[in-house]
Amino acid sequence: MFTTRLVSSLKHGAMKRFNSSVAAGQLSASKLKISKADTLKPLVANNDLVFGKTFTDHMITADWNQDEGWAAPQIRPYENLSLAPSAVVFHYASECFEGMKAYKDKNGKIRLFRPDMNMARMNRSTERIALPQFDGDELIKIISEYLKVDERWVPEGNGYSLYLRPTMIGTQEMLGVNPPTDAKLFVIGCPVGPYYKTGFNAVRLLATTEYVRAWPRGTGAAKIGGNYAPGLLPQRLAAAQGYQQNLWLFGDEHQLTEVGTMNLFILMKDDNGDLELVTPPLDGSILPGVTRDSIISLAKDWNEFKVNERNMTMPQLRDAVKAGRVVEMFGCGTACVVSPIKTIGYQGEDLDIPLDPKDPNSQAGPYTTRFNKAIHDIQYGVIDHPWSVVIN
């Protein structure tokens, strides 16, 4: 009887929460309020930009309450947030975020790259950790207005961009493990330079067997802060052994999953000698990356080799490397687009991954370089493509 009443109570509470957020105010760009900073910060020269260190003059904020829904969003001067020590974000990791960039093309137009995918993923992340949903199209409009206000912070030049960090946190002041009744959405931006300032720099990976990044039906498919902190110690241990990143494995068979905070791709020859691009499938433990999806789509459009989302174990990859069947490997993500892989350490053995067979000094294979250029050209409007959205 107690169990029946408890389940009924939980269902009633969940429905009340859902219905109140639907009936209450929605996030709307039409309600946007803009308050500009009295004093503007000095710009940082492109050559001095360090990722994540410099922030623009303004930020976006919007508060949500279970009973009232979304309050009017604001573009306001960049400043510290004021939160109670009891805010649930500090105790239960009630936080998720996105990573996206704004680019300035040769004509001075500001562009976003597939922002609809970032909005959809963020809503999936908020749903996974019981934070409120929002209208992604409206947030894109709000971000577009923010970019117009802080346009001078979108750097010009090949490889330069304004990195955007939409974030949502639970702000309810309470110690108790429950879906938050209050939340805050905010967006900040920081100008960044090329991930590789002097060209590609292929990385060495440590195939990690002692620690696990994520698991099926967990939270690996959501971009939440709680997925990142547990990876810091393994990364430090890998660095101490001379590796730049972890190659995350899962299960007793050492199934391949991700590279550091990036998706993984392997270009190889199958058993018949045919070229195949392989990436782990989205099984709930893999983050559905925007760059990942873009690479898959481009490869299918090129129609030059097979594209397969399938499982592969580290022993299978080791055998393929030793048999000379692996052609190239790379990670991919918003920050770097692609990151070439040159070495994998696994069970005390270093496996050499081919780069460019025609150039022994190259730090990236020809297909890795081609994917990078194709996406770069779309992002900066060098070629016309529906993925590139002009906002001004």
C-alpha positions in Angstrom: 0.0 0.0 0.0 2.8 2.4 1.0 4.6 1.7 -2.3 1.4 2.3 -4.3 0.8 5.6 -2.6 4.5 6.6 -3.1 4.5 5.9 -6.8 1.2 7.7 -7.2 2.6 10.7 -5.3 5.7 10.7 -7.5 3.7 10.6 -10.7 1.4 13.4 -9.4 4.4 15.5 -8.6 6.0 14.8 -12.0 2.8 15.7 -13.8 2.4 18.9 -11.8 5.9 19.9 -12.7 5.4 19.1 -16.4 2.1 20.8 -16.6 3.2 23.9 -14.7 6.2 24.4 -17.0 4.1 24.0 -20.1 1.3 26.3 -18.9 3.7 28.9 -17.6 6.0 31.3 -19.5 8.1 30.0 -22.3 11.6 31.2 -23.1 11.0 33.9 -25.7 13.3 36.3 -27.6 10.4 38.7 -27.9 10.8 39.4 -24.1 14.5 40.0 -24.3 15.9 42.9 -22.2 19.3 44.4 -23.1 21.4 46.3 -20.6 24.8 47.4 -22.0 28.0 47.7 -20.0 29.1 51.3 -19.1 32.7 50.4 -19.6 34.0 48.0 -22.3 37.0 45.8 -21.8 40.1 46.1 -24.0 40.2 43.6 -26.8 43.0 40.9 -26.7 45.2 40.6 -29.8 44.6 37.4 -31.8 48.1 36.1 -31.1 47.6 36.5 -27.3 44.3 34.6 -27.1 44.3 31.6 -24.7 41.3 29.2 -24.8 38.8 29.9 -22.0 40.7 32.8 -20.4 39.1 36.0 -21.9 35.4 36.8 -21.8 33.3 39.3 -23.7 31.6 42.4 -22.2 28.2 40.8 -21.9 26.3 37.6 -21.0 22.9 36.1 -21.4 20.8 35.1 -18.4 17.3 33.7 -18.0 15.7 32.4 -14.8 13.2 29.6 -14.5 10.7 28.7 -11.8 8.5 25.6 -11.7 5.4 27.6 -11.1 6.1 30.7 -13.3 8.2 29.2 -16.1 10.8 31.3 -17.9 11.3 34.9 -16.9 12.3 37.5 -19.5 15.8 36.7 -20.8 18.5 39.4 -20.4 21.7 40.5 -22.2 23.6 42.2 -19.4 27.1 43.1 -18.4 29.4 40.1 -17.8 29.6 39.6 -14.0 29.7 37.1 -11.2 26.6 35.1 -10.3 25.1 35.3 -6.9 24.0 31.9 -5.6 23.2 30.5 -2.1 25.6 27.9 -0.7 22.6 25.6 -0.6 21.9 25.9 -4.3 21.5 22.3 -5.6 24.1 22.8 -8.4 26.8 22.7 -5.7 25.7 19.5 -4.1 24.1 17.3 -6.7 25.8 18.4 -10.0 22.6 19.8 -11.4 24.4 21.3 -14.4 24.7 20.9 -18.1 26.2 22.9 -20.9 27.0 23.2 -24.6 30.0 24.2 -26.7 29.6 26.0 -30.0 31.3 28.8 -31.9 30.5 32.0 -33.8 32.7 32.7 -36.9 33.3 35.9 -38.9 33.6 35.3 -42.6 35.6 37.4 -45.1 32.7 39.8 -45.6 32.3 40.5 -41.8 29.2 38.3 -41.5 28.8 36.3 -38.2 28.0 32.7 -38.6 26.9 29.8 -36.4 27.6 26.2 -37.3 24.5 23.9 -36.9 23.2 25.7 -33.8 20.0 23.7 -34.0 21.9 20.5 -33.1 23.4 22.2 -30.0 20.0 23.3 -28.9 18.5 19.8 -29.4 21.4 18.2 -27.5 21.1 20.7 -24.6 17.4 19.9 -24.2 18.2 16.2 -24.1 20.8 17.0 -21.4 18.5 19.1 -19.3 15.8 16.4 -19.6 18.2 13.7 -18.5 19.0 15.5 -15.2 15.5 16.9 -14.6 16.2 20.5 -15.5 13.6 22.5 -17.5 13.2 22.4 -21.3 13.4 25.5 -23.5 12.6 26.5 -27.1 15.9 26.1 -28.9 14.9 28.4 -31.8 14.3 31.2 -29.3 17.6 30.7 -27.6 19.3 30.9 -31.0 17.6 34.2 -31.6 18.7 35.5 -28.2 22.3 34.3 -28.9 22.2 36.1 -32.2 21.3 39.4 -30.5 24.1 38.8 -28.0 26.5 38.4 -30.8 25.4 41.7 -32.4 25.9 43.4 -29.0 29.4 41.9 -28.6 30.3 41.7 -32.3 33.7 43.3 -31.7 34.7 40.2 -29.7 34.2 37.9 -32.7 37.8 37.8 -34.0 38.6 37.9 -37.6 41.1 35.6 -39.3 41.4 32.0 -40.3 40.9 29.7 -37.3 39.7 32.4 -35.0 36.2 32.4 -33.5 34.1 33.2 -30.5 33.5 30.1 -28.3 30.0 30.1 -26.8 29.1 28.3 -23.6 25.3 27.9 -23.0 24.9 26.5 -19.5 22.0 25.6 -17.2 22.2 25.1 -13.5 19.8 24.1 -10.7 19.5 27.1 -8.3 16.9 25.9 -5.8 18.1 26.6 -2.3 17.7 23.2 -0.7 19.6 20.2 0.6 17.6 17.3 -0.9 17.8 15.0 -3.9 14.9 16.2 -6.0 14.3 17.8 -9.4 15.1 21.5 -8.9 12.2 23.9 -8.7 14.4 26.8 -9.8 17.1 27.0 -12.6 19.2 29.5 -14.4 20.2 29.5 -18.0 23.2 31.6 -19.0 25.5 32.0 -22.0 29.0 33.4 -22.0 31.5 33.8 -24.8 35.3 33.9 -25.1 37.4 34.6 -28.2 39.7 31.8 -29.2 42.4 31.1 -31.7 43.2 28.0 -33.7 43.4 24.8 -31.7 46.7 24.1 -33.4 48.5 27.4 -33.9 51.4 25.9 -35.9 49.5 23.2 -37.8 48.3 19.8 -36.6 50.0 18.2 -33.7 49.1 14.5 -33.5 48.4 13.1 -30.0 49.5 10.1 -28.1 46.7 8.2 -26.3 46.7 5.9 -23.3 44.0 3.2 -23.7 42.6 3.3 -20.1 41.4 0.1 -18.5 41.3 1.0 -14.9 38.8 3.9 -15.2 35.5 4.1 -17.2 34.1 7.3 -18.6 30.5 6.2 -19.1 28.3 3.2 -19.6 25.1 2.3 -21.5 21.9 3.8 -20.1 24.0 6.1 -17.9 24.7 9.8 -18.7 27.4 9.5 -21.3 25.1 10.8 -24.0 24.3 14.0 -22.0 26.7 17.0 -21.9 26.7 17.4 -18.1 29.5 18.6 -15.8 29.3 15.3 -13.8 30.8 13.4 -16.8 33.9 15.5 -16.9 35.4 15.8 -13.4 35.9 12.0 -13.0 38.1 12.0 -16.1 40.6 14.5 -14.7 42.5 12.0 -12.6 42.9 9.5 -15.4 44.1 12.3 -17.7 46.7 13.4 -15.1 47.9 9.8 -14.8 48.1 9.5 -18.6 50.1 12.7 -18.9 52.5 11.4 -16.3 53.3 8.6 -18.7 53.8 10.8 -21.7 50.3 10.6 -23.2 48.1 13.6 -24.0 44.7 12.0 -23.7 42.9 8.9 -22.6 41.3 6.4 -25.0 38.3 5.4 -23.0 37.4 1.7 -23.0 34.4 -0.1 -21.6 33.7 -3.6 -20.4 35.7 -6.8 -20.1 36.3 -6.8 -23.9 37.7 -3.3 -23.8 35.2 -1.8 -26.2 36.3 1.5 -27.8 34.2 4.6 -26.8 35.7 8.1 -26.8 39.0 10.0 -26.9 39.4 12.3 -24.0 36.4 14.6 -24.5 36.1 13.8 -28.2 34.4 11.3 -30.5 36.6 8.7 -32.1 37.0 7.8 -35.8 39.1 5.0 -37.4 39.7 4.8 -41.1 40.8 1.3 -41.9 40.6 -1.6 -44.4 38.0 -4.3 -43.7 38.6 -8.0 -44.1 38.1 -7.6 -47.9 40.6 -4.8 -48.2 37.8 -2.2 -48.7 38.2 1.2 -47.0 35.8 1.8 -44.1 35.3 4.7 -41.7 34.3 3.4 -38.3 33.0 5.2 -35.2 31.4 3.7 -32.0 27.6 3.7 -32.1 25.4 6.0 -30.0 24.5 3.4 -27.4 23.8 5.9 -24.6 27.4 6.1 -23.4 28.7 8.1 -26.4 28.1 11.9 -26.7 26.3 12.6 -30.0 28.8 15.2 -31.2 27.9 17.8 -33.8 31.3 17.4 -35.4 30.8 13.6 -35.3 27.5 13.9 -37.1 29.0 16.3 -39.7 31.9 14.0 -40.5 29.5 11.0 -41.0 27.3 13.1 -43.3 30.3 14.4 -45.3 31.8 10.9 -45.7 28.4 9.6 -46.9 28.1 12.4 -49.4 31.6 11.7 -50.7 30.7 8.1 -51.2 34.3 7.0 -51.4 34.3 4.4 -48.6 31.9 2.7 -46.3 30.8 4.5 -43.2 29.8 2.3 -40.2 28.7 3.1 -36.7 29.7 -0.2 -35.0 31.4 -1.6 -32.0 35.1 -2.4 -32.0 37.3 -3.6 -29.1 40.8 -2.5 -28.3 42.2 -6.0 -29.0 40.6 -5.9 -32.5 42.1 -2.5 -33.1 45.5 -3.7 -32.0 45.3 -6.7 -34.4 44.2 -4.4 -37.2 47.1 -2.0 -36.6 49.7 -4.8 -36.5 48.2 -6.2 -39.7 48.6 -2.8 -41.5 44.9 -2.3 -42.0 44.5 0.9 -40.0 45.0 3.9 -42.3 44.3 6.9 -40.0 42.7 7.7 -36.7 41.4 10.9 -35.2 39.2 12.4 -32.5 36.8 15.2 -33.3 34.9 18.0 -31.4 34.0 21.6 -31.5 37.3 22.9 -30.0 39.6 21.3 -32.5 37.4 20.0 -35.3 39.7 17.0 -35.7 42.7 15.8 -33.7 45.0 13.3 -35.4 46.2 10.3 -33.4 49.7 8.9 -33.8 50.2 6.5 -30.9 48.1 4.3 -28.6 49.5 2.8 -25.4 47.8 -0.4 -24.5 48.8 -3.0 -21.9 52.4 -1.8 -21.9 52.8 -1.6 -25.7 52.8 1.4 -27.9 50.9 1.0 -31.2 52.0 3.4 -34.0 49.1 4.8 -36.0 49.8 5.9 -39.6 49.6 9.6 -40.5 50.5 10.6 -44.1 52.5 7.8 -45.9 53.7 10.3 -48.5 55.1 12.7 -45.9 57.0 11.3 -42.9 57.0 14.8 -41.3 53.2 15.2 -41.5 51.2 15.4 -38.3 47.9 14.4 -40.0 46.7 11.9 -42.6 45.2 13.1 -45.9 41.6 12.2 -45.0 41.9 13.8 -41.5 43.1 17.0 -43.2 40.4 16.8 -45.7 37.6 16.5 -43.1 39.1 19.4 -41.2 39.2 21.6 -44.3 35.7 20.7 -45.4 34.1 21.6 -42.1 36.3 24.7 -41.7 35.2 26.0 -45.2 31.5 25.6 -44.2 32.0 27.3 -40.8 33.7 30.3 -42.3 31.3 30.6 -45.3 34.0 29.8 -47.9 31.4 27.5 -49.4 27.7 28.0 -49.2 26.1 25.3 -47.0 22.8 25.1 -45.0 24.9 24.1 -41.9 26.3 27.7 -41.7 23.7 30.1 -40.3 24.3 33.9 -40.9 22.9 35.9 -38.0 23.6 39.5 -39.0 
